[in-house]
Structure formats: structure tokens, C-alpha cells
Amino acid sequence: MSSQKATRYVLVGCGGRGISMFAQPILKNFAGRAALVGICDINEGRMAYLNRKLDANAPAYKDFGKMLKETRPDAVIIATKDSLHDEFIIQALEAGCDAITEKPMTTDDAKCRAVLAAEKRTGKKITVTFNYRFVPYVTKVRELLAKKAIGKILSVDFNYQLDRRHGADYFRRWHRRKENSGGLLVHKSTHHFDLVNWFLAQEPVEVFAIGSLQFYGPTRKERGTTCRTCKHTKTCEFFYDITAPMPEDVLVNGNELYAKVEHYDGYHRDGCVFDPEIDIEDTMNLTVRYAKGVQMSYSLNAHCIYEGWRMAINGTEGRLECSEWHSGPYVVEDRHPQNILIYRPDRSVETIGVLVDHSSGHGGGDARLHKMLFDQPQPDPLGHMASSRAGAMSILTGIAANRSIASGKAVRIADLLKG
Ligand SMILES: NC(=O)c1ccc[n+]([C@@H]2O[C@H](COP(=O)([O-])OP(=O)(O)OC[C@H]3O[C@@H](n4cnc5c(N)ncnc54)[C@H](O)[C@@H]3O)[C@@H](O)[C@H]2O)c1
């Protein structure tokens, strides 16, 4: 294909995700089919890092509107902090571009309604990049359920646990304020609620939740502002040395991408996980009712000893159990099978092994999503690519849960959609 036919992308948000998930594959793996014609960030140091590290030479803008005007892209990729996604999605659509946004699509119900209305008004398209759908193990679960492997689905029991490395990271920076991320029930659980909606092919109707901050936040007196300036570095198990040297081939280098350029915007990547400004929960439990009657119990804990998830799906013809471990004793090595179990009413058990693939980020999901995004057209028989409706339904469960935690009452999704 000639380079003139390449789809023209601009990227807003040049942090770790913007660089690794979007800029790098466009430049290195899909050249000819995709072109990065502009990058935008409030931090010029991060844009310079992107251009230097990826040898990109992409025009860099601090003004998003100016970038749209001058570069005339086909599509805008949005990888800023979550609470800004809506602004950039709407501006992109209004400028006649498609919008490809990182999850969560946005962070509250008013912004969600505005995003959906803009898509309808402009006739342009929003894609939400739910990379988790593309993990081969997860894809297999979807395939089995679509084939009615356990009959009609009645209930789901889903537990997600973040460990004290990855989980703690959400308490170091912007994610730790609900106004930025919607809390973990929006920022993180959007992945999980999306998977359940996709597996069930049903939308959520009503949510009841409880949640609390028990482990991070002002739970201990020995705390500081950032790890670098803290006097408890020798005793704190959460000490993170962002300035530690990293191998040259590491794309997202904390020191270069964050610490060395923080004078531009005052964004500290190594904030204290015990900071009193933290207002998100670290311990959350939900019950959810779905449109065709399925009931789900779901929990998210951000302070666990190891990381992963377990899901059990009960149907009229069987029970499907699946689980994945991202850290800790049960991590399955690359190219080894990871099992899905189906328990039948006659007490037999079927074991379905799926080869694990760590060759790209998020269990091989990132590379598979790249192909779908940047090498179109591709067949999509299981419906991996997620629309704004999927983006909305996955965040509205978390947004409803936030309201339920605050009010002590069940919250209906339809009320959030209506406003
Ligand atoms: N799907 C996944 O698995 C996954 C993984 C990580 C992050 N994410 C998502 O990717 C997004 C970015 O995450 P990250 O970890 O790279 O965050 P980050 O904080 O490292 O990067 C965000 C970037 O946005 C820039 N920014 C902030 N305000 C801006 C503005 N007004 N205009 C332009 N740029 C602005 C910041 O300067 C920063 O460079 C988030 O939405 C996050 O939820 C998704």
C-alpha cells in the first residue's frame, strides 16, 4: 500500500501508555498503513522524549485545536488522564475525525451522555481500546459462552485482586483522586465490567455497592509527599526509586519520561501512597443485575499479596471457571496452557487449555488490538472491537457503584443514561 493511503493519526497524551500502546506500533510496526502526523501534550518534555526515543520527528503541539487544524488527521488517539477523555473525544468528532480512546471512555454520567450525543450529532465513530478482550484466554471464554457451552447464563462471581506493586501505583498519582479517574471502579473495573457485558451479551440494569479506603491514604503517620523527598525510604515497603537507571531498550523510563520533565507541569509520578489527598476506595464489593436477569457479585481489592482474577459463571447446563494470575505463585509461563474448566450436571469436568502469550503487553492483548486498529479491514467474528455503547455500559456500572457507595442505595443505569 502506498504511504499516501496511510491513515493519519494524531495522539493526545504522551505518557507511558500513549507512547507504548500507540506511538511505537504506528511508527515501528504499521508504517505505510498508519502515520503519526502530530502529538499533543501539556508537557513538552514528554513530547520531546517520544520524538527522541522513537526517532519520530512528529510535529509537537501544546494546543490540541491547533494540532487538529494544521495536521487534518483521520483519527485522534486519546491517552490523557481519564477525566479529560471526553473533551478530546468531542473536539475530535466535531472536527470530523474518528476518536480512538483509551479506557475508561470517560469518568462520570454527564460526560458519558455528552460523548454519546456528540457521536450521534457528528456521525463520526468512537472506538474504545479494550485490550483485555484480545487476551487469547479471555477470547476463548467469550467463544465458549457464545456457543452456549453452559446453556443459559444465570449468575457470575468475579473477584479481581491488585497486588501491592501494581495496586499501589494507582495511589501514587492522578488516579488517586475521583475527579481524575472516577476511582478504581471506573478506571480499573471498566475492563472487568466490559468483559462481563461482552461475555453475557447483556447490559447492566441496577447496581448496589459498598467500598472503603482501608489500606492506602492517611492510614499511617510515616509518610511524605514523594518517594524522592521522603525521610522514610529505608523503612517504607512502598519506596519507589523513580530515578533508578533502566536499560536503554526500556521504552517507558520513569526517570526520563516523568521525573526529569516534571518541572514543566509539576506532575510527580512517585507520590506517597499514604497521602491524605487520596479519596478513592481500595476495597470494593458490588452486586449487579443484568437486562436478562443474570446476577453478578464482583469484588476489587487493591492491596493483595498477589495479583489476578477468578471468575465463575453458572449456567443451566454447567459452570465455567476461569482465572488468571499476573503475579505470585500461580503465574503460568509463556506458551504453557492455562485452563478453563467446565463442570457439567453429570459431574464430568471438561478442561480447555489456552496457550499463554506474553509476547506483547497485557497477555498478548495489546499486539492483537494493534492489528485490529492499524491494519484494517480485519474480520471480527467475536466482536472484539468496542463501540461507544460498550464504553458507556462498562463505565456506567462503576459510576452507578460510586453513587451507591455514597448514597447506600441501589442505582439504576437507565437513570444515569437519562440524566
Ligand atoms: N488499557 C490499558 O491497559 C491501559 C493501561 C494504562 C493506561 N491506560 C489509560 O491510558 C491513559 C494514559 O495513562 P498513562 O498511564 O499513560 O498516564 P500518564 O499520566 O502517564 O500520561 C498522561 C499524559 O497526558 C498528558 N496530559 C494531561 N493533561 C493534558 C492536556 N490537557 N492536554 C494534553 N495532554 C495532557 C500528561 O502530561 C501525560 O503525558 C489513561 O486514560 C489510562 O486509563 C490504559
The ligand as an SDF file (V2000), in Angstrom:
LIG
                    3D

 44 48  0  0  0  0  0  0  0  0999 V2000
   -5.8400   -0.2950   28.5010 N   0  0  0  0  0  0  0  0  0  0  0  0
   -4.8540   -0.3900   29.3760 C   0  0  0  0  0  0  0  0  0  0  0  0
   -4.4470   -1.4800   29.7300 O   0  0  0  0  0  0  0  0  0  0  0  0
   -4.2420    0.8710   29.9470 C   0  0  0  0  0  0  0  0  0  0  0  0
   -3.0390    0.8110   30.6540 C   0  0  0  0  0  0  0  0  0  0  0  0
   -2.5060    2.0040   31.1610 C   0  0  0  0  0  0  0  0  0  0  0  0
   -3.1670    3.2030   30.9690 C   0  0  0  0  0  0  0  0  0  0  0  0
   -4.3390    3.2250   30.2690 N   0  0  0  0  0  0  0  0  0  0  0  0
   -5.0370    4.5070   30.0500 C   0  0  0  0  0  0  0  0  0  0  0  0
   -4.2130    5.3280   29.2420 O   0  0  0  0  0  0  0  0  0  0  0  0
   -4.3650    6.6940   29.6190 C   0  0  0  0  0  0  0  0  0  0  0  0
   -2.9890    7.3030   29.9430 C   0  0  0  0  0  0  0  0  0  0  0  0
   -2.4180    6.5990   31.0150 O   0  0  0  0  0  0  0  0  0  0  0  0
   -0.8630    6.8150   31.3880 P   0  0  0  0  0  0  0  0  0  0  0  0
   -0.5320    5.8100   32.3950 O   0  0  0  0  0  0  0  0  0  0  0  0
   -0.0560    6.9210   30.1680 O   0  0  0  0  0  0  0  0  0  0  0  0
   -0.9680    8.2490   32.1070 O   0  0  0  0  0  0  0  0  0  0  0  0
    0.1700    9.3810   32.1860 P   0  0  0  0  0  0  0  0  0  0  0  0
   -0.2320   10.2770   33.2710 O   0  0  0  0  0  0  0  0  0  0  0  0
    1.4910    8.7560   32.2260 O   0  0  0  0  0  0  0  0  0  0  0  0
    0.0380   10.1180   30.7800 O   0  0  0  0  0  0  0  0  0  0  0  0
   -0.9860   11.0200   30.5180 C   0  0  0  0  0  0  0  0  0  0  0  0
   -0.4310   12.1180   29.6380 C   0  0  0  0  0  0  0  0  0  0  0  0
   -1.4800   13.0600   29.3810 O   0  0  0  0  0  0  0  0  0  0  0  0
   -0.9040   14.3670   29.4230 C   0  0  0  0  0  0  0  0  0  0  0  0
   -1.9150   15.3770   29.6460 N   0  0  0  0  0  0  0  0  0  0  0  0
   -2.5010   15.7190   30.8130 C   0  0  0  0  0  0  0  0  0  0  0  0
   -3.3460   16.7720   30.6240 N   0  0  0  0  0  0  0  0  0  0  0  0
   -3.2980   17.0500   29.3020 C   0  0  0  0  0  0  0  0  0  0  0  0
   -3.9480   18.0250   28.4950 C   0  0  0  0  0  0  0  0  0  0  0  0
   -4.8070   18.8980   28.9900 N   0  0  0  0  0  0  0  0  0  0  0  0
   -3.6550   18.0530   27.1580 N   0  0  0  0  0  0  0  0  0  0  0  0
   -2.7730   17.1690   26.6300 C   0  0  0  0  0  0  0  0  0  0  0  0
   -2.1300   16.2320   27.3690 N   0  0  0  0  0  0  0  0  0  0  0  0
   -2.3870   16.1700   28.6800 C   0  0  0  0  0  0  0  0  0  0  0  0
    0.1140   14.2710   30.5630 C   0  0  0  0  0  0  0  0  0  0  0  0
    1.0600   15.3020   30.5090 O   0  0  0  0  0  0  0  0  0  0  0  0
    0.7080   12.8980   30.3000 C   0  0  0  0  0  0  0  0  0  0  0  0
    1.7940   12.9650   29.4310 O   0  0  0  0  0  0  0  0  0  0  0  0
   -5.3320    6.7330   30.8020 C   0  0  0  0  0  0  0  0  0  0  0  0
   -6.6350    7.0070   30.3160 O   0  0  0  0  0  0  0  0  0  0  0  0
   -5.2970    5.3020   31.3290 C   0  0  0  0  0  0  0  0  0  0  0  0
   -6.5200    4.9200   31.9210 O   0  0  0  0  0  0  0  0  0  0  0  0
   -4.8620    2.0860   29.7540 C   0  0  0  0  0  0  0  0  0  0  0  0
  1  2  1  0
  2  3  2  0
  2  4  1  0
  4  5  1  0
  4 44  2  0
  5  6  2  0
  6  7  1  0
  7  8  2  0
  8  9  1  0
  8 44  1  0
  9 10  1  0
  9 42  1  0
 10 11  1  0
 11 12  1  0
 11 40  1  0
 12 13  1  0
 13 14  1  0
 14 15  2  0
 14 16  1  0
 14 17  1  0
 17 18  1  0
 18 19  2  0
 18 20  1  0
 18 21  1  0
 21 22  1  0
 22 23  1  0
 23 24  1  0
 23 38  1  0
 24 25  1  0
 25 26  1  0
 25 36  1  0
 26 27  1  0
 26 35  1  0
 27 28  2  0
 28 29  1  0
 29 30  1  0
 29 35  2  0
 30 31  1  0
 30 32  2  0
 32 33  1  0
 33 34  2  0
 34 35  1  0
 36 37  1  0
 36 38  1  0
 38 39  1  0
 40 41  1  0
 40 42  1  0
 42 43  1  0
M  CHG  2   8   1  16  -1
M  END
$$$$
